[in-house]
Amino acid sequence: MPKIGIEEFTRRNVEAVNKGKAAVFAFIHEHYASDIIMHGLFGGESRGIEECKQTFSGLYDVFPDLHFALDDEIVKGNRVAIRWTATGTHKGRFMGSPPTNRKITAWVLEIDRFANGKLAEVWARFDSLGFMQQLGVIPTPKK
């Protein structure tokens, strides 16, 4: 369990993301395990604090107004399942797509595992199809 409790950890993590890169980096250093593994939102994997920071830094480069909203959270033992919504304006190259200046919204499902009072592992997936449709990379089917 995290030293601050899982519910408090989740809330403060989202608040840090919404405050920007410096706040997230400070939160990561305080509450993420040094050997954290993030099974990425975008199919990749980040290992350790520095790679984790690079992942967040890349997100802010593409979506400078990145914002998370916590929708659901279910805690069981040293794990938490989270559903959250991410919003941001597409200002940088992302997954092969040049900037569109479009505002996007995507849901994310995440399972976090804690060890020794810190976040140790993250498994996360997002609505990549809906996301790419919002960017105009994949056409939206007509109804």
N, C-alpha and C positions, 0 to 999 in steps of 0.2 A: 504494500500500500504506500502511496506517496505520503510524505511527511505532513502535507497539508490536507489530506483526504481527497479521494478521487473526484467528488463533485466540485470541490473548491479548485482542484487542479484544472479540471476541464473549463470551468468558468474563467479562471485567470489566464489560461492558455489562449482562449478565444479573445479575451480583452487585450492581451499582448499583441496578437496578430492585428487587431483593429487599430492599435496605436502605431504600428509600423515596425520597420526592420530593427531599429535599435532596441525597442521593447521586447521583440521576439528573441533577439540574440541574448539579451540579459536573462529572459525566462528560460531559454534553452540551457544556458550555463548553470543556472541554479537548480533546475528540475529534471533535466534529461540525463540519463546515464551516459558516461563517457563512451561506452561501446554500443550505444543505441543503434537499432536497425529499423529503418523505415522502408517497408515494402510499399513502394511509391504509388502515388495516385496515377502516374503516367507510365506505368509499366516498369520503371527502373527501381533501383534500390539505393538508399543512402545508408552508409555505415559510419558511425561516429559523429561527434558533434560538428566537426568542420564540414563534412558532407551534408549534414542536416541543415546547417546554416546556408550552404550554397544553394540547396533546394529552395529554401525560403527566399533567399536573395534573388534567385531567378524568377520566382513568382512575382515579387515586387517590381522587378524590371519590366515584366510583361503587363502586370496589372497593378499600377502604382496606387490605386485606390482600393486595393484588396480588402474585403470585409467578410467576416465569418459571422453567422448567426447559429446558435445552438438550438436545434429543434427537439431532439430526444437524447436521453442517456439512460442506459441500463447498466447497473453495477453488479458484478458477481465476483466476490473474492478479490483477486488482484487484477481483474480485467474490467474494462468498461466498453460497451458498445455505444457508439455515438452516431447520430444522424444530424448533419449540419448542412447549411446552405452557404455557398460562397458566391459573392458578387464582385464584379470589378469591370473596369473599362480596358479593353484590349489595346494596349499602347505599344507592344513590342512583339517581335517574332515569336510564335508559339506553335510547336508541333508542326512546323513547316508552313504555317500560315502567317503572312505578313500582317502588320497591325491594321485593324479595321476601324478602330475607335468605337466599336460597338460595346454596349453594356451587356455583360453576360450574367447569367444566374445558373448555378449548377448545384445539384445535391451531391452529398458525399456520405458514404457509409464507412465507418472506421471502427476497428477494434484495437484497443491499446492494452498492453500488458506492463505491469509495474513490478520492479524488483528492487529491494534494498532502498525503498523510499523514493525511487525515481522512475521516470518513464523509460522502459527498456526496449520495447518493441511496438511497432505500429503496422497494422495492415489497413490499407485504405483504397477505396475505389470510388470513382465518380461517374456521373452520367456523361460519358464521353461522346455518345451519339448526339444527345441533345445539345451538348456544348459545341460540337463541330457544326451542327445545324445553325446555332445562333451566330457563329462566326461566318456562316455562308459558305463553308468549305464543302459541306454535304447538303444537298437539297432537302427541304422539308417536304414530305409527301403531301399531296393535295387531298383534302377530305371529300 
